[in-house]
Amino acid sequence: QVQLVESGGGLVQAGGSLRLSCEASGRTFSAYAVGWFRQAPGKEREFVATISWSGAIINYADSVKGRFSISKDNAKSTAFLQMNSLKPEDTAVYYCAARFGPSIKDYEYDYWGQGTQVTVSS
């Protein structure tokens, strides 16, 4: 089992930045890939970014490329999502998830955090 806890969400103005953290406990976090997903009210959960266990493989959704950056610190059992140039349409609950091997598909992930709210005001 892997337990994931997100933090770092909040209210920010458009153009601002936030850094989300995903702290893991339980099994060896370094063996897992991490994905970030988000869900806005009334919408389906969507892929944001994923990183392999070593950080060698990274993928982003087109909507966040060039603005968001995913990283992973295995020594601290923590993954991060740096979000810059935020837009109102980035408003959502952000979730981190873990599995063996990176994936853009949420149903392939085995472990999920509880989510953290990000609100971007215009």
Secondary structure, DSSP 4 states (H G I P E B T S, - for coil): -EEEEEE--EEEETT--EEEEEEEEES-GGG-EEEEEEE-TTS--EEEEEE-SSSS-EEE-TTTTTTEEEEEEGGGTEEEEEE-S--GGG-EEEEEEEESS--S-GGG--EE---EEEEEE-
